[in-house]
Amino acid sequence: MKFTELYQEMVSGTEILQALLANVSQAEARIKPSDADWSILEVACHLYDEEREDFREHLDFILNRQNEEWHVIDPQEWVISRKYNEQNFIEVQKKFFEERVKSLDWLIDQADKDWDTTYTSEYGSVSAGEMFACWVAHDNLHIRQLVELKRLQIVRITQPYPIGYAGDW
């Protein structure tokens, strides 16, 4: 694993997330394309909770806290139980990006660790390198999701004008 390159991907991903979440109103952030889809606000809440309760926490278990028990998370259930779509969009963004700064600072301190270190629990085994790679890939997954949601926003705000001339989506 190339720590520096993966770390830079995370920094770049953070900048992309900031841009995708900028200038979205509370009302627009709450729009869901369908009952099954997430809103921009729900994605932001998910990123915040994952930042604190999943990736950094579990990577820390792998690298530094092998004697502690891996905790179970349920991100799909959190969307409803934590009432993501009722949260304050500006506050959620602020909290997420504050946590991301903590994560980036923490990761720098982990740079020289053994990324092949593996944590084994009843849920299986995962290496530190795999967890870090998944963290970056998780950002990309939600960047793609936010781009899709932003496109739907563009379709809504450009009505009655079609956007087909822009190219095939």
C-alpha positions in Angstrom: 0.0 0.0 0.0 1.2 3.5 -0.8 0.2 5.5 2.2 1.1 8.9 0.8 -0.9 8.4 -2.3 -3.9 7.0 -0.5 -3.8 9.8 2.1 -3.7 12.4 -0.8 -6.8 10.7 -2.3 -8.5 11.2 1.0 -7.5 14.9 1.1 -8.7 15.3 -2.5 -11.9 13.5 -1.8 -12.6 15.8 1.2 -12.2 18.8 -1.1 -14.6 17.2 -3.6 -17.1 16.5 -0.8 -16.9 20.1 0.4 -17.6 21.4 -3.1 -20.6 19.0 -3.6 -22.2 20.0 -0.3 -21.6 23.7 -0.8 -24.5 26.1 -1.6 -27.2 23.5 -1.0 -30.2 24.8 1.0 -31.7 22.9 3.8 -34.8 22.3 1.7 -32.8 21.1 -1.3 -30.6 18.9 1.0 -33.7 17.0 2.2 -35.1 16.1 -1.2 -35.1 12.3 -1.8 -35.4 11.1 -5.4 -37.5 8.2 -4.1 -38.4 6.7 -0.7 -35.6 4.1 -1.2 -33.0 6.8 -2.1 -31.0 9.0 0.3 -31.1 12.7 0.2 -28.0 14.9 0.2 -28.6 15.5 3.9 -28.8 11.8 4.6 -25.5 11.3 2.8 -23.9 14.0 4.8 -25.2 12.5 8.1 -24.0 9.1 7.1 -20.5 10.4 6.3 -20.3 12.1 9.7 -21.3 9.0 11.6 -19.0 6.8 9.5 -16.1 9.1 10.2 -16.5 8.9 13.9 -18.0 5.4 14.5 -16.6 3.3 11.7 -13.5 3.9 9.6 -11.2 5.9 12.0 -12.5 3.9 15.0 -12.0 0.5 13.4 -8.7 1.4 11.8 -7.5 2.4 15.3 -8.7 -1.0 16.6 -6.6 -2.7 14.0 -3.5 -0.6 14.5 -3.5 0.3 18.1 -6.2 -1.5 20.2 -6.0 -5.2 19.3 -7.2 -6.1 22.8 -10.5 -4.2 22.5 -13.7 -5.6 21.1 -14.8 -4.5 17.6 -18.1 -2.8 17.9 -21.0 -3.4 15.6 -22.5 -0.6 13.5 -25.7 -0.4 11.5 -25.4 2.5 9.0 -28.7 1.7 7.2 -30.7 1.7 10.4 -29.1 4.9 11.6 -30.7 6.8 8.6 -34.1 6.2 10.3 -33.2 5.9 14.0 -31.0 9.0 14.0 -33.5 10.9 11.8 -30.9 12.0 9.3 -33.3 13.8 7.1 -34.5 16.0 10.0 -30.9 17.2 10.9 -29.6 20.7 10.3 -27.6 20.5 7.1 -25.1 23.2 7.9 -24.4 21.8 11.3 -23.9 18.3 9.9 -21.4 19.5 7.4 -19.5 21.5 10.0 -19.3 18.4 12.3 -18.3 16.1 9.4 -15.5 18.3 8.2 -14.3 18.9 11.8 -14.1 15.1 12.2 -12.4 14.7 8.9 -9.6 17.1 10.0 -9.2 15.0 13.1 -9.0 11.9 10.9 -6.5 13.4 8.5 -4.3 14.5 11.4 -4.6 11.1 13.1 -3.7 9.3 9.9 -0.5 11.2 9.6 0.5 9.9 13.0 -0.2 6.4 11.7 1.9 6.6 8.5 4.7 4.4 9.7 2.5 1.6 11.2 2.4 -1.9 9.8 -0.4 -1.7 7.3 -0.5 -5.5 7.1 -1.6 -5.7 10.7 -4.8 -7.7 10.9 -7.7 -7.6 13.3 -9.8 -10.7 13.7 -13.2 -10.8 15.3 -16.3 -12.8 15.0 -17.1 -10.7 11.9 -13.9 -11.8 10.1 -10.4 -10.5 9.6 -9.4 -7.2 8.1 -6.0 -5.6 7.6 -5.2 -2.0 8.3 -4.3 -1.4 4.7 -7.7 -2.9 3.6 -9.6 -0.7 6.1 -7.8 2.5 4.9 -8.4 1.6 1.2 -12.1 1.0 2.0 -12.3 4.3 3.7 -11.1 6.1 0.6 -13.3 4.0 -1.6 -16.2 4.8 0.7 -15.7 8.5 0.1 -15.7 7.8 -3.7 -18.9 5.9 -3.5 -20.6 8.8 -1.8 -19.0 11.3 -4.1 -20.6 9.4 -7.0 -24.0 9.4 -5.1 -23.8 13.2 -4.4 -23.0 13.9 -8.1 -26.1 11.9 -9.1 -28.2 13.9 -6.5 -26.7 17.2 -7.8 -27.6 16.3 -11.3 -31.2 15.8 -10.3 -31.0 19.2 -8.6 -29.9 20.7 -11.9 -32.7 19.0 -13.8 -35.2 20.5 -11.3 -33.8 24.0 -11.3 -33.4 24.3 -15.1 -37.1 23.4 -15.8 -38.7 24.0 -18.2 -35.5 23.9 -20.2 -34.1 20.5 -21.1 -30.5 19.7 -20.6 -30.0 17.0 -23.2 -27.6 19.1 -25.2 -25.1 18.8 -22.3 -24.6 15.1 -23.3 -25.8 11.7 -22.4 -25.9 11.0 -18.7 
